[in-house]
Amino acid sequence: MMRAVDAPSKGRSNKNAQSQEPPANRRRAVRSRPGSKKEKGLWDSGFRIVAGVDEVGRGAWAGPLSVGVAVLCAPITRIPRGMRDSKQVLEGDREQLFDKVASWCTAWAVGHAAPGECDELGMTAALRLATSRAFAQVPADLLPDAVVLDGSFDFVSRVSFDQLLDSGLPASWDPVVHTVVKADASCVSVAAASVLAKVTRDRIMRSCAESYPPFDFERNKGYPSPSHKRALRGYGLTAIHRRSWVFVEDLPWADPSSSRLRRRLLREPEDPLADDVVHDLVGAAGYPQPWDAEDELGPGEGSPFA
């Protein structure tokens, strides 16, 4: 969203109007601030505890799939300064924001699905697994009765094979789930979950970088990048790579047939890549990426689906 430029008043020449208009390269995008309208509406409707949920790492080639949960109870205190969807905040600023967000929430947690579990179960079931692990860390008396979920796909509600995931959650817990597109930018609970999940996963990937220097994990966090691709061609897959994705087909080290069979047995179709996952793969316009100076990836090389 760009700042609006006032239209010239009557009687003012076009020349003057043009001279007062700032150059295009000097205009700055306005970052939206998440609000609490959705959460307050749920509290006013009789819900006692509301949680925001967001995922990170779904579009990565390596590392865990992570889901953040931010639990809020009314009335909330002042929203931490600088709170935004994590994709709108630079990495260093996210680190500084993390403790503020964590202490602001009534409770919070981040759950993970390991790369091998993403291969074995497929991404849809892995999302459910990471989500259930996050909620399992929340005290029982603070489990939400309403959830605000980023996107249009509900991966929080229970499904028929919930027992397979062994979540450890109370059998009676079944919150009302509200899916909201772009909730990480508009709903404060989801923005908080986004920051918590992103920083937690980034820290994991930075710690992994010490064991796999050629893969540049401290910069790309396991996402597709030219340096990541070159390291795969030169060194092959590491222990933290997902081995059932399309990019592996050009490498001689993995057979994804077992994970594909597992997904057929589960009989749950994969959810298509959402807008936030595409953002993770290609970045947002105007935000430089660590690999911008390198060659671009070829079409389709970041997609996990055949």
Steps between C-alpha positions, in 0.01 A plus 500: 500500500645835394448842660233697321597823328250783538331601178578857383241760595301689240693779338837338560685418182598148409860612490490608862323180601763291328783691663355436846448128447786299655706281266377141478820365652454721807153374589492261791265211556282523810519186713168402648470461875308200632205582723289318756159544335464129420607389847272753674211382286557144616519604865180702460336189352568306820832330429735516798843420355613581145815373331666609179675235291753538218748269333849551360733275304245339274678615186850407620722226359661429836421532867181459700149610426406725794167624632466783749213544744433828685234479772320817609243573768296819534579769575832516317765753593650742252622328185882489492653777293609376160271196498450390140467189292848347523548532123480878538771515767873470438679211667685711758181686591313171540760383750456818704121467480491134605525541879248786499247291309559190712444688827196681357315176422304320770672183377687399188667201340666385179464143374707331232480218248841361406609469135456122513145543629424742218616230258314218670168673564487765229482871572130514588527236772834643611331836549244334724773321692704816563182683603396232746849500651480875548162484672618207714751740661225744603370452858170314498314789663618734224406290198295732280133458419548708183791504254584759235695331221689668220387401150198310374607145590403364842778279636396542865164321515512131583491247217431129478864391541571724798593193705777426252670828592488421875456865593449448874225764504178448697247306293231754588697798373353615168526878449304707252739589218477824302712509185596851389698573184797729581424463871871534581478859377159592646448296821730566792484145638613354167770763457634402842495131405680586176785678680537226761507221239733681261761595760494154658551327166767749389698423815478128427629551147785724614609230743487242219717722280804419714472133400439567130708806400469468119118524513488855636215415738575802719390718207240302303352314803452189284299677230586475130790720391774469238769429761277233657444342160871497419580336834242229431658425164847488650439329834161331475226494762569560867325337793260796526384507137154394389551211263159467334491839328533555127845659521638165621411328172818641341711356783597131527462461878131461579198291408177685589272206417448400864373844603267514200355164600455628856306803378273275290428292809409810697270603214524870572583715197782749526391860544636723220769753581337802663599861441716514812694192384558658161625805690745278687624359169538821300493782759292816513544780253729766642664275758853390400586135542848368586527332163384797286850545361517140387345323203125448509346158544346339196118477477346238725821411682362607837174311476450196720236351275545297184 
